[in-house]
Amino acid sequence: MTNRPDQETTRPGFINRNAQRVIRDTGAPGTEPSQTAYILECEQCQHRYAANGSDIFERRCPKCQSGKPGMRMDANEQVMSNVSPLRSH
């Protein structure tokens, strides 16, 4: 994990207006400059996905709210670096 100031929206347990809960900071780089990937979980369907910290406040679930796809993760919820987001089907 990097040494950066906490923001309310990136703290584990934070729930945004679309019922997306922050689970943890992955420590992996995000897809945007100076961003870190976070694991989020939808409070409605329990789908887990990764997103940039700067997107947390407005994220919608890619599974049940037609949100944009999350970053690719492996089975252990480790973000796969330099890989495009998954496409929703």
C-alpha positions as CSV (number, residue, x, y, z in Angstrom):
1,M,0.0,0.0,0.0
2,T,1.2,3.5,-0.7
3,N,1.6,6.3,1.8
4,R,-1.1,8.8,0.8
5,P,-3.7,10.7,2.7
6,D,-7.0,9.0,3.3
7,Q,-10.1,10.3,1.6
8,E,-13.5,9.4,2.9
9,T,-14.6,7.8,-0.3
10,T,-11.6,5.4,-0.3
11,R,-11.9,4.2,3.3
12,P,-13.0,0.5,3.7
13,G,-16.7,0.5,4.6
14,F,-17.6,3.7,2.7
15,I,-20.8,3.2,0.7
16,N,-21.5,5.5,-2.2
17,R,-24.9,6.8,-3.3
18,N,-25.3,3.8,-5.6
19,A,-24.8,1.3,-2.7
20,Q,-21.2,0.3,-3.7
21,R,-19.1,-0.5,-0.6
22,V,-15.3,-0.1,-0.5
23,I,-13.7,-3.4,0.6
24,R,-10.0,-2.6,0.4
25,D,-7.1,-0.8,-1.3
26,T,-5.4,-3.4,-3.6
27,G,-2.1,-1.5,-3.7
28,A,-2.1,-2.0,-7.4
29,P,-2.0,0.9,-9.9
30,G,-5.3,1.9,-11.4
31,T,-6.0,2.5,-15.0
32,E,-5.7,6.3,-14.7
33,P,-2.5,8.3,-13.9
34,S,-1.8,8.5,-10.1
35,Q,-4.7,6.2,-9.3
36,T,-4.8,3.1,-7.1
37,A,-7.3,0.2,-7.7
38,Y,-9.8,-0.6,-4.9
39,I,-12.1,-3.6,-4.5
40,L,-15.8,-2.6,-4.3
41,E,-18.8,-4.7,-3.5
42,C,-22.4,-4.0,-4.6
43,E,-24.7,-4.0,-1.6
44,Q,-27.6,-5.2,-3.8
45,C,-26.1,-8.2,-5.5
46,Q,-22.7,-8.7,-3.7
47,H,-20.8,-8.5,-7.0
48,R,-17.1,-7.6,-6.4
49,Y,-15.0,-5.6,-8.8
50,A,-12.0,-3.3,-9.0
51,A,-12.2,0.4,-9.7
52,N,-10.0,3.5,-9.6
53,G,-10.1,5.4,-6.3
54,S,-11.2,8.6,-8.1
55,D,-14.3,6.7,-9.5
56,I,-15.6,5.3,-6.2
57,F,-18.0,8.2,-5.4
58,E,-20.0,7.6,-8.6
59,R,-19.6,3.9,-9.4
60,R,-22.5,1.7,-10.3
61,C,-22.4,-2.0,-10.2
62,P,-21.4,-3.5,-13.6
63,K,-23.6,-6.6,-12.9
64,C,-26.9,-5.2,-11.7
65,Q,-26.8,-1.4,-12.3
66,S,-25.4,-1.2,-15.9
67,G,-22.2,0.4,-14.5
68,K,-19.0,0.4,-16.5
69,P,-16.9,-2.8,-16.3
70,G,-14.4,-3.2,-13.5
71,M,-10.7,-3.8,-13.9
72,R,-9.7,-7.4,-14.4
73,M,-8.9,-9.4,-11.3
74,D,-7.7,-13.0,-10.7
75,A,-9.5,-15.5,-8.4
76,N,-7.8,-14.0,-5.4
77,E,-9.0,-10.5,-6.2
78,Q,-5.6,-9.3,-7.3
79,V,-5.8,-6.7,-10.0
80,M,-4.2,-7.8,-13.3
81,S,-1.9,-4.9,-14.2
82,N,-1.9,-3.4,-17.7
83,V,-5.0,-5.3,-18.8
84,S,-8.1,-3.7,-20.1
85,P,-11.3,-3.8,-18.1
86,L,-13.7,-6.8,-18.6
87,R,-16.6,-6.2,-20.9
88,S,-20.0,-6.8,-19.4
89,H,-22.2,-9.3,-21.2
